[in-house]
Amino acid sequence: METGADEGGDAEPEADAESEPDGDEELPADLIEEAERLTRLARKAVDEEEAAAYRSDRERRLAEHDFTARVREGDDTLVLHPEEWLEDGLARVDRIEDTSRAIERPLSGPGDPDDWQAVEEYNASLVERVTAEHGETHGANARAFADFMGNHYAKRMDEATDEEVAEFLAEYFPRNAWPTDEQRDLAESSVGFVFESTDR
């Protein structure tokens, strides 16, 4: 199982609220989601070699962009940050002037992470249905919604609350999906199509 020690030891201080990541993040959105997925798989792996393999895969992908990952145990958050922040294996966030380059993803939520794979398969089927019925743009937006609900809440898209939908549209989507202008204009409709697709 993945622990704070596996991630580099001492807990990492939380970045200032004023320095949270914005749309200019240095990592591609799909890489961020993959890093979170691999972290979840490592945490629930029974075999340590399997967990280490997931972490190694995550680190290899991030290293291609000169980033690394840590799990902040205090609030169960995955933190992706530039490798250059490390001193003797520890991230000295208190010595970094611009902490906005860090990307944070919560690893706990109201859903059950052990059901993540089943949730992902179900959500993927809804994405395929929306894409087939409404086109690629709506399908891309539905995929972003699936990533949000699966990785942040371990829930099916059609179980999203009004508050979770609002969080996705106002915060997650513009910051993490790197949407085109067309995607932004259609985002709310795309989410509506997700719910409609479960009615049949």
MARKOLFI-11090 format. One record per residue: x, y, z of N, C-alpha, C, O in turn; residue in one letter. Coordinates in steps of 0.001 Angstrom, whole numbers, padded with zeros to 6 digits, always signed. Example, Ala and Ser with C-alpha at 12.3 -4.5 7.8 and 13.67 -1.06 7.14 Angstrom:
<sites>
+013190-005690+007800+012300-004500+007800+013200-003300+007800+014236-003319+008465A/+012850-002250+007080+013670-001060+007140+012900+000030+007870+013409+001138+008039S/
</sites>
This chain:
<sites>
+000841-001201+000000+000000+000000+000000+000873+001247+000000+001971+001239+000556M/+000390+002312-000619+001192+003525-000718+001058+004342+000558-000044+004508+001080E/+002163+004847+001055+002171+005630+002286+002932+006901+002073+003549+007108+001029T/+002885+007774+003093+003642+009012+003010+005128+008741+002878+005834+009469+002181G/+005619+007678+003555+007037+007348+003475+007412+006969+002056+008486+007329+001573A/+006526+006240+001384+006799+005848+000012+006905+007063-000887+007599+007031-001903D/+006219+008137-000517+006178+009325-001349+007269+010324-001007+007340+011381-001634E/+008094+010036-000065+009226+010931+000169+009335+011450+001580+010144+012338+001849G/+008532+010911+002498+008763+011238+003901+007897+012358+004403+006671+012251+004414G/+008548+013465+004831+007864+014521+005546+006684+015057+004765+006708+015122+003535D/+005630+015447+005514+004461+016032+004880+004836+017350+004228+005700+018077+004719A/+004183+017648+003126+004491+018857+002381+003530+019962+002755+002323+019722+002774E/+004005+021171+003055+003113+022265+003412+002169+022565+002274+002523+022444+001102P/+000966+022957+002634-000028+023284+001623+000297+024633+001000+000699+025569+001691E/+000115+024724-000338+000402+025966-001044-000578+027039-000618-001709+026736-000238A/-000150+028299-000679-001018+029403-000340-002238+029402-001217-002154+029061-002397D/-003406+029788-000648-004653+029815-001395-004559+030715-002594-005180+030451-003624A/-003762+031816-002473-003665+032763-003563-002821+032213-004707-002773+032814-005780E/-002146+031063-004489-001233+030531-005493-001714+029218-006082-000896+028435-006564S/-003016+028949-006062-003534+027722-006617-003347+027719-008127-003341+028778-008755E/-003189+026508-008727-002942+026431-010156-004084+026996-010973-005245+026938-010566P/-003740+027550-012143-004753+028081-013027-004650+027400-014376-004032+026342-014491D/-005256+028001-015411-005285+027381-016715-003950+027310-017400-003835+026680-018451G/-002925+027939-016838-001599+027944-017442-000711+026844-016885+000514+026939-016955D/-001321+025798-016330-000551+024706-015760+000389+024121-016818+000069+024094-018006E/+001539+023660-016365+002574+023181-017275+002370+021743-017726+002989+021316-018701E/+001531+020998-017054+001310+019608-017415+000030+019454-018226-000969+020110-017930L/+000044+018597-019245-001187+018331-020002-002254+017743-019084-001939+017007-018149P/-003508+018068-019352-004601+017602-018502-004657+016083-018432-004934+015519-017373A/-004392+015405-019576-004469+013950-019557-003361+013330-018714-003544+012256-018141D/-002212+013998-018635-001122+013500-017797-001465+013664-016323-001156+012790-015514L/-002098+014769-015971-002516+014993-014584-003495+013903-014153-003376+013344-013063I/-004466+013608-015023-005448+012579-014703-004792+011204-014593-005162+010403-013735E/-003812+010931-015469-003133+009642-015423-002295+009514-014152-002237+008440-013553E/-001651+010600-013739-000872+010574-012501-001780+010284-011314-001409+009534-010411A/-002963+010875-011318-003911+010619-010233-004405+009175-010275-004529+008532-009233E/-004685+008664-011471-005156+007289-011609-004102+006301-011109-004424+005364-010378R/-002851+006510-011501-001772+005618-011078-001554+005681-009570-001237+004674-008937L/-001726+006869-009003-001590+007005-007550-002667+006216-006832-002386+005540-005842T/-003892+006292-007317-004991+005539-006698-004748+004032-006818-004986+003283-005870R/-004274+003594-007985-003991+002171-008163-002892+001712-007215-002975+000621-006651L/-001854+002543-007034-000773+002191-006119-001272+002090-004684-000851+001208-003934A/-002171+002997-004303-002667+003022-002925-003501+001793-002582-003513+001352-001433R/-004195+001242-003565-005057+000103-003264-004433-001236-003662-005048-002286-003474K/-003209-001202-004214-002528-002439-004584-002193-003254-003333-001727-002701-002337A/-002428-004550-003383-002130-005427-002252-000651-005770-002221-000049-005848-001150V/-000066-005973-003390+001337-006345-003506+002212-005108-003616+001928-004231-004431D/+003264-005014-002822+004136-003836-002825+004848-003668-004155+005077-002540-004593E/+005205-004775-004811+005864-004662-006112+004922-004036-007147+005343-003243-007990E/+003657-004403-007067+002670-003818-007973+002513-002332-007688+002452-001523-008614E/+002448-001968-006410+002320-000559-006036+003531+000229-006510+003396+001344-007014A/+004716-000353-006348+005937+000323-006778+005954+000519-008288+006454+001530-008782A/+005411-000444-009017+005365-000346-010479+004470+000813-010906+004797+001548-011837A/+003344+000972-010222+002444+002087-010539+003139+003428-010249+003054+004361-011047Y/+003826+003513-009102+004508+004749-008761+005637+005054-009744+005852+006205-010122R/+006354+004002-010152+007438+004181-011107+006913+004688-012453+007513+005563-013078S/+005802+004132-012879+005182+004570-014140+004782+006033-014044+004997+006814-014970D/+004194+006392-012904+003787+007794-012688+004999+008724-012735+004967+009761-013397R/+006062+008348-012033+007250+009198-011979+007904+009327-013348+008399+010396-013705E/+007909+008243-014115+008504+008279-015451+007757+009267-016349+008373+010049-017074R/+006437+009224-016294+005627+010122-017122+005831+011582-016708+005953+012464-017558R/+005865+011825-015403+006038+013193-014920+007437+013715-015209+007616+014897-015505L/+008427+012834-015124+009811+013244-015332+010037+013780-016744+010933+014594-016968A/+009228+013323-017686+009340+013819-019058+009031+015309-019135+009401+015977-020100E/+008350+015825-018114+008021+017254-018040+008747+017931-016877+008417+019055-016500H/+009754+017226-016303+010531+017753-015171+009669+018002-013943+009897+018953-013195D/+008677+017140-013744+007816+017216-012563+007970+015933-011757+008486+014934-012258F/+007523+015967-010514+007481+014788-009668+006198+014840-008843+005434+015801-008934T/+005965+013801-008038+004707+013706-007285+004969+013359-005836+005932+012660-005518A/+004101+013854-004951+004126+013516-003538+002680+013414-003066+001786+014029-003647R/+002457+012645-002025+001143+012596-001387+001242+013309-000052+001998+012891+000825V/+000477+014387+000106+000456+015114+001375-000555+014421+002277-001763+014529+002067R/-000055+013713+003276-000908+012866+004110-001869+013665+004986-002931+013165+005356E/-001502+014907+005321-002343+015695+006211-003766+015857+005726-004707+015797+006518G/-003936+016067+004395-005279+016196+003852-005487+015257+002667-006387+015467+001853D/-004639+014203+002571-004791+013162+001556-004875+013763+000152-005848+013551-000572D/-003844+014510-000212-003824+015219-001485-002587+014850-002296-001471+014834-001774T/-002796+014558-003569-001684+014346-004486-001177+015705-004950-001951+016538-005422L/+000124+015921-004814+000731+017188-005225+001754+016903-006322+002695+016137-006117V/+001564+017520-007478+002517+017431-008577+003267+018754-008636+002649+019819-008670L/+004585+018693-008648+005348+019943-008628+006665+019762-009370+007095+018628-009583H/+007319+020856-009771+008593+020764-010484+009658+020039-009663+009744+020217-008448P/+010459+019230-010332+011535+018510-009647+012525+019470-008999+013149+019136-007992E/+012667+020650-009570+013660+021610-009066+013335+022103-007663+014184+022710-007010E/+012113+021850-007189+011754+022262-005834+012372+021358-004772+012376+021717-003594W/+012886+020214-005154+013400+019248-004188+014791+019627-003680+015666+020031-004446L/+014966+019484-002362+016266+019621-001726+016448+018423-000817+015710+018247+000153E/+017437+017599-001137+017683+016383-000362+016440+015503-000292+016154+014891+000737D/+015704+015451-001408+014536+014590-001477+013268+015166-000908+012227+014510-000952G/+013315+016390-000367+012140+017020+000214+011787+018287-000549+012666+019023-000995L/+010483+018533-000693+010036+019746-001374+009967+020880-000363+009183+020825+000585A/+010782+021905-000561+010828+023053+000352+009907+024151-000180+010366+025161-000715R/+008598+023931-000023+007614+024865-000567+007737+026243+000069+007454+027256-000571V/+008162+026278+001342+008272+027558+002032+009365+028438+001430+009414+029637+001707D/+010245+027855+000608+011312+028625-000011+011014+028963-001475+011839+029565-002163R/+009834+028572-001938+009454+028815-003330+008607+030075-003412+007593+030187-002724I/+009015+031025-004249+008274+032280-004374+006957+032087-005108+005942+032660-004711E/+006954+031282-006183+005741+031085-006979+005297+029631-006851+005787+028754-007563D/+004360+029391-005932+003880+028020-005724+002717+027669-006651+002160+026575-006557T/+002350+028581-007536+001211+028318-008425+001521+027224-009433+000612+026720-010093S/+002799+026844-009564+003154+025776-010495+002772+024397-009950+002736+023419-010697R/+002492+024325-008670+002069+023050-008081+000630+022752-008492-000192+023658-008630A/+000348+021481-008681-000990+021021-009060-001448+020033-008006-000755+019055-007726I/-002610+020280-007418-003097+019454-006329-004384+018735-006715-005263+019307-007359E/-004476+017477-006310-005671+016682-006556-006025+015903-005291-005204+015127-004802R/-007234+016093-004751-007637+015335-003565-007798+013861-003895-008300+013508-004963P/-007375+013009-002986-007454+011570-003208-008591+010918-002440-008839+009723-002597L/-009277+011679-001620-010412+011138-000883-011667+011878-001299-011603+013025-001743S/-012789+011234-001159-014058+011851-001537-015201+011007-001020-014967+009970-000400G/-016443+011431-001262-017586+010697-000753-017794+009347-001402-018497+008507-000841P/-017205+009105-002574-017344+007813-003216-016346+006813-002662-015512+007168-001829G/-016420+005569-003112-015519+004513-002649-014426+004296-003687-014721+003805-004777D/-013165+004646-003389-012084+004485-004361-011890+003050-004827-011385+002825-005927P/-012288+002062-004004-012135+000675-004419-013005+000345-005625-012741-000627-006333D/-014035+001142-005863-014916+000908-007002-014519+001750-008200-015290+001877-009151D/-013311+002332-008164-012926+003265-009212-012993+002661-010607-013498+003296-011531W/-012491+001445-010770-012449+000833-012100-013856+000625-012649-014111+000896-013822Q/-014767+000145-011810-016144-000049-012255-016788+001279-012615-017534+001373-013589A/-016494+002308-011820-017027+003644-012100-016491+004152-013433-017240+004701-014241V/-015193+003966-013659-014582+004421-014908-015197+003730-016123-015468+004378-017134E/-015417+002434-016031-015998+001697-017149-017423+002177-017436-017815+002323-018594E/-018182+002418-016386-019550+002907-016575-019536+004298-017194-020258+004558-018156Y/-018711+005199-016644-018645+006559-017167-018151+006580-018609-018621+007380-019418N/-017199+005697-018934-016688+005627-020301-017787+005244-021274-017808+005720-022409A/-018702+004386-020836-019809+003997-021713-020734+005182-021982-021280+005313-023077S/-020907+006047-020975-021730+007240-021179-021033+008217-022119-021679+008857-022949L/-019713+008329-021986-018955+009202-022885-019117+008736-024323-019328+009550-025222V/-019020+007433-024544-019180+006887-025894-020569+007182-026437-020720+007494-027618E/-021581+007087-025588-022952+007334-026027-023151+008802-026389-023772+009119-027403R/-022622+009692-025560-022750+011126-025849-022010+011466-027140-022511+012239-027956V/-020830+010900-027329-020053+011164-028539-020795+010687-029777-020863+011394-030782T/-021352+009481-029699-022060+008911-030847-023308+009711-031199-023642+009852-032375A/-023998+010234-030191-025273+010904-030429-025148+012404-030654-026007+013011-031293E/-024053+013020-030115-023977+014478-030159-022669+015029-030716-022523+016245-030846H/-021717+014161-031047-020501+014621-031689-019293+014683-030772-019398+014523-029556G/-018131+014924-031398-016855+014866-030700-016691+015934-029616-016120+015669-028558E/-017196+017141-029886-017017+018217-028897-017750+017900-027608-017185+018020-026520T/-019016+017493-027728-019764+017109-026532-019129+015873-025885-019126+015735-024662H/-018592+014974-026726-017946+013788-026190-016703+014134-025380-016453+013535-024334G/-015917+015109-025868-014716+015537-025138-015101+016162-023803-014431+015940-022794A/-016171+016938-023796-016635+017540-022542-017133+016469-021580-016891+016547-020375N/-017823+015477-022111-018297+014378-021266-017124+013608-020674-017183+013169-019525A/-016038+013438-021470-014847+012755-020970-014234+013529-019807-013807+012938-018815R/-014194+014858-019934-013665+015681-018847-014531+015534-017593-014012+015478-016478A/-015843+015472-017782-016764+015298-016646-016554+013924-016012-016613+013782-014791F/-016309+012913-016849-016045+011566-016329-014774+011546-015496-014737+010929-014432A/-013722+012222-015978-012467+012286-015218-012685+012967-013880-012174+012516-012854D/-013441+014047-013893-013713+014796-012663-014463+013936-011653-014047+013825-010500F/-015564+013330-012082-016387+012553-011149-015663+011290-010681-015764+010912-009514M/-014931+010634-011591-014244+009406-011208-013066+009648-010298-012909+008966-009286G/-012227+010621-010649-011001+010851-009895-011212+011639-008607-010492+011431-007631N/-012184+012533-008595-012394+013374-007416-013431+012795-006455-013340+013007-005246H/-014408+012071-006979-015479+011575-006119-015716+010069-006223-016511+009514-005464Y/-015025+009396-007167-015229+007964-007380-016713+007651-007534-017228+006699-006946A/-017385+008466-008331-018825+008323-008534-019168+008288-010017-018434+008813-010855K/-020298+007658-010324-020828+007688-011675-021290+009105-012015-021757+009842-011147R/-021154+009470-013271-021541+010825-013681-023005+011112-013408-023356+012221-013006M/-023866+010123-013623-025297+010361-013448-025711+010419-011984-026888+010615-011678D/-024738+010247-011065-025009+010392-009634-024502+011723-009099-024563+011977-007896E/-023998+012578-009994-023454+013870-009567-024553+014753-008967-025666+014816-009488A/-024225+015427-007875-025154+016376-007265-025074+017709-008007-024166+017932-008808T/-026030+018587-007731-025997+019913-008336-024715+020647-007960-024143+021366-008779D/-024265+020465-006720-023047+021122-006259-021823+020600-007008-020928+021372-007352E/-021783+019293-007261-020642+018715-007986-020624+019163-009437-019558+019415-009998E/-021808+019264-010050-021881+019767-011426-021395+021213-011476-020644+021590-012375V/-021822+022012-010514-021406+023418-010463-019902+023527-010275-019257+024372-010895A/-019333+022670-009414-017887+022681-009199-017148+022324-010484-016135+022936-010822E/-017664+021333-011188-017038+020930-012452-017047+022074-013462-016013+022386-014054F/-018197+022698-013661-018320+023738-014680-017545+025002-014329-016956+025635-015207L/-017542+025374-013046-016920+026643-012651-015431+026522-012353-014677+027467-012583A/-014998+025369-011843-013619+025259-011374-012792+024238-012157-011760+024579-012735E/-013247+022998-012172-012426+021945-012794-012295+022123-014298-011187+022089-014832Y/-013406+022310-014980-013394+022326-016446-012487+023413-017020-011622+023103-017840F/-012652+024670-016620-011789+025697-017219-010324+025566-016838-009456+026010-017590P/-010024+024965-015684-008639+024875-015215-007903+023641-015727-006689+023675-015929R/-008639+022557-015936-007973+021279-016181-008260+020628-017530-007498+019767-017970N/-009328+021016-018185-009687+020360-019447-009059+021030-020660-009107+020487-021764A/-008472+022204-020464-007905+022971-021567-008915+023073-022710-008599+022720-023846W/-010121+023552-022419-011181+023548-023443-010979+024596-024530-010392+025653-024299P/-011475+024280-025709-011535+025259-026784-012712+026189-026498-013511+025927-025599T/-012815+027271-027261-013950+028179-027078-015267+027450-027311-016251+027693-026612D/-015282+026556-028296-016504+025800-028587-016863+024892-027419-018032+024786-027047E/-015858+024233-026838-016123+023371-025695-016681+024163-024520-017603+023708-023843Q/-016125+025348-024278-016613+026185-023180-018086+026541-023389-018893+026480-022461R/-018418+026913-024629-019794+027324-024933-020780+026171-024758-021948+026390-024434D/-020302+024937-024976-021206+023784-024965-021135+022951-023687-021852+021959-023552L/-020284+023345-022759-020030+022510-021576-021301+022154-020810-021529+020989-020485A/-022121+023153-020524-023335+022890-019739-024272+021952-020494-024874+021057-019900E/-024394+022161-021812-025235+021272-022612-024679+019854-022622-025435+018883-022591S/-023357+019741-022665-022724+018417-022682-023060+017636-021420-023362+016444-021478S/-023006+018315-020283-023352+017651-019020-024816+017222-019045-025169+016148-018559V/-025658+018075-019616-027069+017715-019740-027264+016467-020583-028110+015630-020272G/-026476+016338-021658-026572+015158-022516-026135+013902-021770-026647+012813-022027F/-025180+014055-020838-024755+012906-020035-025933+012357-019248-026176+011151-019240V/-026661+013247-018587-027811+012798-017796-028911+012245-018693-029566+011265-018338F/-029121+012867-019855-030141+012372-020781-029798+010973-021284-030688+010159-021527E/-028503+010699-021440-028096+009408-021993-028396+008253-021053-028431+007100-021482S/-028611+008544-019788-028914+007474-018824-030401+007206-018721-030814+006277-018028T/-031215+008007-019401-032664+007851-019314-033191+006791-020265-034363+006416-020207D/-032290+006295-021167-032753+005332-022168-032183+003956-021876-032457+003006-022608R/
</sites>
